[in-house]
Amino acid sequence: MGHLVSAVLVGGAAGTLFLDARAGLICAAALLAGAFVSSYVCQWRPGLEASAWKLWPIAVLANPILLFLLGYLATESQCLVGTRRGWDCIATALALMGTVLCLLPPIGGLVWRWWKRRVVPPPAA
């Protein structure tokens, strides 16, 4: 649940901050779709009860949005290393920003899991 909610919040905030409200909705929907697929893969393997150090990398690498963006960055590596510059590299910059944004929602999922599992001490009598 935390993974999905944080994907919507991160995507909506980033899209709205950098462009407009419509872009915020599109970014939120895209990150939500990626987080949904990623959560489904994590449920299958290694399981939602796995330790955080196993769960986070799978949640990140199973995100199809991240895989698409990494593939795009691999094809446009000239912009990343600086051999090509200018307006032709704007999409590469956006893909790099999207890649960084895809790293955040799994952290929200781990925080949600920690919050739900924490032990609340009994009230003092």
Phi, psi and omega per residue, in radians:
M1 nan -0.765 -3.140
G2 -1.135 -0.600 3.106
H3 -1.091 -0.798 -3.110
L4 -1.209 -0.777 -3.134
V5 -1.127 -0.760 3.141
S6 -1.195 -0.513 3.062
A7 -1.115 -0.746 3.118
V8 -1.147 -0.756 -3.129
L9 -1.146 -0.797 -3.127
V10 -1.144 -0.817 -3.141
G11 -1.121 -0.762 3.125
G12 -1.134 -0.750 -3.135
A13 -1.170 -0.770 -3.111
A14 -1.165 -0.789 -3.142
G15 -1.119 -0.724 3.137
T16 -1.229 -0.672 -3.117
L17 -1.166 -0.759 -3.051
F18 -1.539 -0.484 -3.112
L19 -2.224 -1.657 -3.129
D20 -2.664 -3.068 -3.062
A21 -1.142 -0.646 3.123
R22 -1.132 -0.711 3.075
A23 -1.142 -0.594 3.072
G24 -1.086 -0.726 3.093
L25 -1.145 -0.714 3.138
I26 -1.151 -0.781 3.118
C27 -1.127 -0.707 3.120
A28 -1.117 -0.742 3.130
A29 -1.160 -0.686 3.134
A30 -1.149 -0.814 3.130
L31 -1.187 -0.570 3.071
L32 -1.132 -0.747 3.116
A33 -1.106 -0.763 3.094
G34 -1.117 -0.707 3.123
A35 -1.188 -0.586 3.111
F36 -1.130 -0.827 3.109
V37 -1.108 -0.755 3.135
S38 -1.084 -0.737 3.117
S39 -1.139 -0.657 3.112
Y40 -1.128 -0.738 3.098
V41 -1.130 -0.725 3.128
C42 -1.134 -0.593 3.097
Q43 -1.151 -0.643 -3.127
W44 -1.298 -0.875 -3.117
R45 -2.621 2.055 0.347
P46 -1.649 0.051 -3.093
G47 1.724 2.566 -3.070
L48 -1.240 -0.244 3.119
E49 -1.607 0.071 3.135
A50 -1.192 2.850 3.126
S51 -1.222 2.776 -3.035
A52 -1.108 -0.606 -3.115
W53 -1.219 -0.338 3.039
K54 -1.591 -0.612 -3.016
L55 -1.315 -0.737 -3.067
W56 -1.096 -0.830 3.141
P57 -1.096 -0.648 3.110
I58 -1.171 -0.721 3.131
A59 -1.097 -0.609 3.130
V60 -1.314 -0.851 -3.034
L61 -1.340 -0.272 3.109
A62 -1.564 -0.007 -3.139
N63 -1.365 2.014 -3.107
P64 -1.156 -0.488 3.086
I65 -1.129 -0.770 3.121
L66 -1.110 -0.747 3.141
L67 -1.102 -0.708 3.078
F68 -1.085 -0.800 -3.122
L69 -1.144 -0.681 3.095
L70 -1.134 -0.665 3.067
G71 -1.108 -0.721 3.104
Y72 -1.126 -0.751 3.132
L73 -1.113 -0.579 3.111
A74 -1.168 -0.621 3.134
T75 -1.349 -0.419 -3.128
E76 -1.925 0.719 -3.061
S77 -1.181 -0.358 3.126
Q78 -1.103 -0.604 3.100
C79 -1.255 -0.573 -3.124
L80 -1.218 -0.678 -3.106
V81 -1.542 -0.167 3.037
G82 1.650 0.144 3.107
T83 -1.363 -0.355 3.048
R84 -2.190 2.387 -3.098
R85 -2.361 3.019 3.059
G86 1.883 -2.894 -3.073
W87 -1.188 -0.312 3.099
D88 -1.156 -0.313 -3.085
C89 -1.717 0.107 -3.113
I90 -1.143 -0.672 3.115
A91 -1.162 -0.587 3.092
T92 -1.171 -0.690 3.088
A93 -1.112 -0.720 3.098
L94 -1.163 -0.649 3.100
A95 -1.158 -0.657 3.096
L96 -1.150 -0.718 3.089
M97 -1.128 -0.716 3.109
G98 -1.117 -0.621 3.097
T99 -1.102 -0.760 3.110
V100 -1.145 -0.685 3.129
L101 -1.133 -0.538 3.128
C102 -1.220 -0.286 3.122
L103 -1.389 -0.336 -3.019
L104 -1.416 -0.756 -3.086
P105 -1.010 -0.637 3.071
P106 -1.085 -0.525 3.068
I107 -1.147 -0.686 3.063
G108 -1.070 -0.646 3.083
G109 -1.137 -0.706 3.113
L110 -1.202 -0.652 3.080
V111 -1.128 -0.726 3.103
W112 -1.060 -0.775 3.135
R113 -1.106 -0.728 3.098
W114 -1.097 -0.756 -3.124
W115 -1.068 -0.730 -3.125
K116 -1.271 -0.442 -3.093
R117 -1.666 -0.163 -3.068
R118 -1.088 2.624 -3.119
V119 -1.648 2.118 3.124
V120 -1.627 2.161 -3.134
P121 -1.179 2.570 3.119
P122 -1.163 2.642 -3.137
P123 -1.115 2.523 3.140
A124 -1.238 2.397 -3.122
A125 -1.654 nan nan
